[in-house]
Amino acid sequence: MCVALSPTTLNVNNAEVVGQHDTFWSTLITRYGRDTFPILVDRNVLIGDDTQAAESEKGDGAPLVIGDLAIASPGDQCACCGTGVLGHRRGIEVGHAFYLGTTYSAPLDLGASEKFAFMGCYGLGATRLLAAIAEVNHDAKGFVWPEEVAPFRATIISTEANQEAANHLYDMLGPRGGSALYGGAILDDSGQRIGFQFNRSMASGIPYNIVCGRMIEHQEAGRFGGFVEIECRRTLERRYAAFGDWDSIAAVVFSGRGFAAAPHLLAPPPATA
């Protein structure tokens, strides 16, 4: 075991380290509770004759190594096996667990019993988890929700002329998966242009967009035919389902299998199929 020391790790001013060796070593002993393990000191901590002074004052049994300490960086070769290479990955702490031992149970024991509870604690950061999901699930257009944790599985968007068809589609999908509050489909009835609706949905990252656009056919008595376009937000793949084929649309959106759940859906636009 060893410890590397610098003005930052000691949390004291550099001038104090250089000018007051008592502060240097008392801080070391207080911080680590011992002075018998190797101590690595960067040359920047000590200047000139202070190096020799530090060596003479370091305390018994504490080997002092002073040198230019390198900061580990990606690509460095392993000093033990000689073949491994240090890699670098970004990460975020979304949860942790700490062993507390008897730090709190011993002082609070009312019966002076020696059988103290060994304690621990853990924490899960909901907001950190969301940040981590966004960190690894995004593209140039915005967030991409994983289906497993998406608040909604699909956004239904439409032209103004097809808003009634979109409303009907929303009503039909509702009982087939999720709920109005989580995991279901959401209807964009803002009245905005369809391009605006589409871009907003892409930025929000809902797994699927269901578009009631130019391929919707208006029939008699408020009925609709034609096709809706289903786009996967993650892969940007598109399929076309007949308006009224609610089970196939629901299978794509809610099953977790995506387009594999309805392989009969058309890949090219129906007009060119």
N, C-alpha and C positions, 0 to 999 in steps of 0.2 A: 504494500500500500504506500502511496506517496501523495503529496499535495503540491500543486503548482501555485505559486504566489505571484500576484501582481497588485498594483495599487487598487485596481478595481475589485478583485476578489477579497482584499483585506478591508475594503470599504473605509479606507483612511486616505488622507491627503498624501500625495507623493513626497512632499517636503517632510512630512512627519516620518515617513518610512526611511528616507535618506538621513535625516538629522537625528532621529530618536530611535535607536536600536531597541531600547527597552519597550517602546510602544510596539515595535515590530514583533518581538518575541512574545510579549504578553498577549498581544492580539492572537497570535498563532496558538498559544497554549489554551487560551480561553475559548477560542473557536473550535478547536479540534480535540482538546482535552488530553493531549499527549505530545511529546516531542521526540519520540523514538523512531519515527518512520522517516524515510527519505524525503527531503524537501527540495523541490525544484524551484529555483528563483530566477526569473528573467533578469537579464543585465539592466534593463530599463529601470528596475526597482532600485538598483544600487549604482552609484557613480564613483568612479575612481577608487580612492583608498577605502571607501565604504565596503568594498567587496572583501578585503582582508579583515576589516573590523567585524563584518558579519560572520565570517568564518570562525573568528576567535570567540565570538559571543553566542554562538548558535546553541549551546547547551550540550550536555553529554549524550552520546549515543544517537545523535540525530545527524546523519550524513547530509551534508549540504551540497547541492549540485547547482552551480551558477552557469548559465549559458544563454544562448539565443533559442528560446523555446518556440518551435514551429507550431502554427495553428493548423490543425488537420483540415484538409480540403479534399474534395472529390478527386479520385484518381490516384491518391496516395497508396503505395504498396503496403501490405500488412507486414509489420515488423516481426511477427511471430512465425508465420508460415511462408512468407516470401512470395506467395502466389495470389493471395486475395487482394482485391482492389477496393478501396473505400468508395462507397456510393453515397449519393445525396438524394433524399426524397423530402418533399414538403409534407407537413402533417399538421393536424390540429387536435388538441385534446378535447374530446367530447365526453369523457368520463374518467374517473379516477377512483382508486381505493387506497386508503391509508391504514397502516397498522399502528394503533395507538398504545397497545400493551396495557399497562396499569397506570398510565400517566394520569388519568382522571379517576379511575376507580379506587386507587389506593388512598388519596387524600379524602375521599368521600365515604370511606368505610365507617359506619356508625358503631359496629361492634368490635372494632379493633381486631377483626379477623385477618389472618394471613392469606386467606383464600380470596384473592381479588379477581375480579372479572377481567379477562383479557379482551380489550375492545378494538374495534375498527370502525371505519366510516367509509362511505362511498358517495359519489355524486354523479349525476347525469345532467349534462347541460343541454336543455331542449333548444335554446337559441344557438348554441354552438353546433348542435347536430344539424340544424337547418343550414347554418353557414357552411358546414362541411359538405352537405349534400349539394349545395349550390356550387361549391368549389370544384367538384369533380363531375358535375352534370350541367354543363352549359356549352353553348356554342356562340357564334358571332351574332345570332339573332336574340339570344337571351337565355333564360333559365330553361332546363329540361327536367321536369319532374320524373323520377322513377315511378312506375305505375304502382308499386307497393305502398308508397307513402303520399301519393298525389291527393290533394284535397278533393279534386274532381277528376273523372276519367276522360271527359270529353267536353268540348265547347261547341255548341250548335250556333252557327252563324248563317246569315242569309241576306239576300238583297231585300230591299223594301217590298218589292212585289211578291216575294215568297215568304214574308214573315208569318203568314197564317200556316203555311206548310211547315215552317220551322217550329211553330207552336205545337202543331199536331205531332211532329216527330218527338218533341220533348215529352209530351204527354204519354206517348207510346213507350218510350225508353224508360221512363220513371219506374214502373213496376218490375222491370227486368234486371235491375242492378243498382247497388248503392242506395243512397237516400238523398233527400233534398239538402242535407247538411254535410254529408261526407261520402265520397266515393261514387257519386252519381254523375249525371251530366248537368252542365250549366248552360242556360240559354242566354245569348246576347240579344236582348230586345231593346238596345239603346237607340236604334234608328240611325246609327252612324253608317257611313258608306261601308260596303262589304270589305273593301281593301283595308280600311281602318280597323274594322273588327278583326280581320285576319291577322294583321300585324300585332295587334294588342294580344290576341290569343297566343301567337308565337312567342312574344316576349314573356308572357306569364308561364309558359312551359307546360300547360295542360297536355297530357299524353296524346290526345287525338283531337283533330278538328273535323267536324261534320258540316259540310257546306251544302246549303240549299241554294243553288245558283241557277245558271242558265239551262241546266238539264232537267229542271223540274217542269212537269207538264200540268197545266191547269185543266181539269175536267169539269163536267157538269156537277151541280149540286154540292159545290165546295169540296170536291174530291181532287186528289192529286196523283200523278203518276211520274214516270221518268226515273231519274237516278239522282242519288246524293253522292257527293265525293267525300271519302274518308281519307284523311292524311295523318300519318304517324309523325308526331313531332320529333322524335329522336332520329329516325332514319329518313324522313321526308318522303317515304314511299306513299303512293296513292292507289286506292282501289275504289271501285264504283259499285254501289249496291242499289238495287231497285227500291224505289220509295214504297214502303209497305212491307219490305222484308225485314221486319223488326228483329226477328230472332238472330239473323246473320249479323246485323249491325251491332246488336247487343253482345253477341259472342266475341266480336272483334274488340269491342271497347271494354267489356267487363271480365272476360275469362282469364286475362293475363297471358294469353297465347298470341294475341295480336291477329294478324291476317292469316296465320296458320289455322285459326279456329274456323275460318270460312274460306277455304281455298278456291271455291267456285266464283268468288267475286272477280269482276273484270279488272284487269290491270290497265289496259289502255282505255281512253274515254270511249264510251259505248258508240259514239258516232263514227269512230274509226276502227271499231273492233271487227 
